[in-house]
């Protein structure tokens, strides 16, 4: 049957991976590229999306890990499957652990409070401020938590 990038889902054809295929195509559409492009976006065209996921495959893998995948075919003897996602909580815990360690290193002085280091722990659209970091370093330990 017609699908993103050609025929898929039939006998002797690649399976339809709805979530993953749509995420990869959507990534490329967002970047004004052909929907089947696989490589990274050139640095001159970089956006926040490409800062998070350098390639459509990275975006696909992240989304499929979180929400799961439906593998669909149109033939009776072909593979059909559903792969459950893990949800956002494991991703949140992973990021929280990494950021907590980085913040502790900044506050303790183990990592210098440079703009680059502050940007590593700052959420998008939140400006990093060296002054805020210095202030938190002067707080009593219970106030830093």
N, C-alpha and C positions, 0 to 999 in steps of 0.2 A: 504494500500500500504506500502511497506517497507520504513522505515524512521529512523532517528537517534534514536536509543534505542528500536526499534521494529516497530510495525505496527501503522500507524496513518492516519488520513484523511478519513477513510471509516465509514460506519455505525457502531455505537457503539464503535468507536475508538476515541482517542484524536485527536483534530484538528492539522493541520500542522501550526505552527507559524514559518514561514520561517526565518525571521530575528532573533528572539529570540533563536530558536533552533540552528541555525548555530553559533551564537555568543557563546552560552554555550558550544557547541561541540568544537569550535575553541579555546576557553579559555582552555579547558581540554587538547586538543591536544598540545597546547603551553606548558603546564605544564607536559606533558608526563603522562597523566592519562587517564583512560577509559573515553570515551566521555560522558557518562551519570553521572559521579561523580558530586555530588551536594555540598559537604561540602568544607570548606576552605582548602587551601594548607598548609601542615605542615610547621612550621617556618624554618626548615632546608632547605626546597625547595623554599623559598620565592624569588621572583624576583620583578622588578619594576611593572610588571603587577599586582601582588598580593598586592603591596602597594596601588595601586589605587582602585582595586576591590578585596576584600577578597575572594569572591566566584563567581562561574560562573553566579549565579542568579543576583548578583549585577552588573556584566558587562552587562548581558542581559538587565536588567531594564534600565541602563544608555543609551545603544545604542537604544533600542526601544523608549525611551523617545525622543531621538534626531532625529532618522530617521523614526520612525513609524514601523508598523507591518502589514503583510499580513497574514490573516487567511484563509487557503485553505482547502477544503475537496473535496473528489471525488464523494460523493453521492449528489443527487439532493435535498434532504430535509435537509441536514446538513448545519450548520452555515458557511457562507462565509462573510468575513468582511475585511475592511482596516481601520487601525487606523493611523491617521496622526501623524508625529513627530513634535516636537516644534522647531527643528533646534538647532544650537549651541549657538545662541545669548543669550538665557536665562541662559544657563550654564556659558557662559563667564561673563555675568553681575553678576551672583551669586558669582563666584570666585573673580572677580574684587572687589566687595564690601567687601568680607571677607578679602582679602589681603590688601586692602587699610586701613581698620581698624587696622589690625595687624601691618602694617608699621607705621601708625600714633602712635600707642602705643609704638612701639620700639623707634621711634625718640623722642617722648615726655618723655621717661623714665618710662612710666607706666608699660612696660614689659621690663625685663632685656634683653640685647642683647647677649643671650647665643647662642651657636651653634645650639642647638635644636630649639630655637625660630626663628633663622635665617633660618634654614632648612624648617620650616613650611611655609615660604613665598617665598622660592627660587624655581624657575622652575627646572625641571630635567636637569641634565648635566651642571648647572650653579653653580659654587662653591659659598657658602656664606662666606662673609668676615666680621668679626667683625669690622675691620678697616674701611671698607666702611660705615658701620652703624654709627660709631662714627663720621666720616667725615660729613655725612649728618645731624647729630645732631648739628653740628657747623654752618651749612649753615643758611643764612638769610631765614625767612619763605617763601618768594616767590620761592626760589631755591629748596625747599623741595617738591614741588607739583608734 
